[in-house]
């Protein structure tokens, strides 16, 4: 092999770097949020919003407010229980500070406060903190209002009680760091699409988007669930049959909810969610849905004498014109990477396939 002419430092113990705290996130941000462009900014917002939705799913609070300030700050407020502020038994520091400054610190690893949360790695909100030039946390809990400010993930001062407060909840307001994201802009329409889906998935939850940059105030609240979601996705498409077909059931600890509707469009649109987290690249749950549809429709066609010997129906034929919304809830979901773009839980395919096949 030819020798490189580049100068290379000696590879010894001094060359081994140990990154502490949130330094790894700032060194390699795309590893944690997907990119340092608009998609990364959307991921930051989704991480904070998902925590608020998890509170609503656990039965605490029915309202989430997202505010886009004209100076670039993003604010998310909820009516949940409020992040705990009492000292953590291992560190003596407030639990809220631990959650915001330590990777893999959170309340969603074990069974207890949450049933099937979207956030599970204890990484999301600490990444938001690390990649923000400034962040302000407010917690309403136990009749008091607590506040703490951070810069690039580091506390500016200790968490302090600043007054009394009614109710409970958490408010996080952060400014994405221009050192990381440059001139990238948060895609507001994509964010609103994400919020709309969350409102359909969590029936009755009211989500408000106050876009002060664009002068828009948008609100989503639905009681129609996935059927209403599919109906909205299909606006402007000619239907093949009446309304969406909804199938629900459980298998091996997984709860499956899916709405199906065929139109005369040529393309398919399958929206998959796991614990309300969107999975744009699909995964095992979506594969289970596809397998069930192909198997059942092929079997019906065969029984009806519509197929000749050796003939079968291809999956893409079955899904042409299909619009589907699939929601799966399960504990200990396994995703491909921190951005959770695809589900890798092996048993999810069997659970979805079983429920959908039996329902059809």
Beta strands, then each sheet from edge to edge (+ up, - down):
strand 1: 63-68
strand 2: 73-78
strand 3: 132-141
strand 4: 144-151
strand 5: 154-155
strand 6: 160-164
strand 7: 169-176
strand 8: 206-211
strand 9: 216-220
strand 10: 245-251
strand 11: 254-262
strand 12: 269-274
strand 13: 277-278
strand 14: 322-329
sheet 1: 5+ 4- 3+ 7- 2+ 1- 8- 9+
sheet 2: 5+ 4- 6+
sheet 3: 10+ 11- 14+ 12+ 13-
end
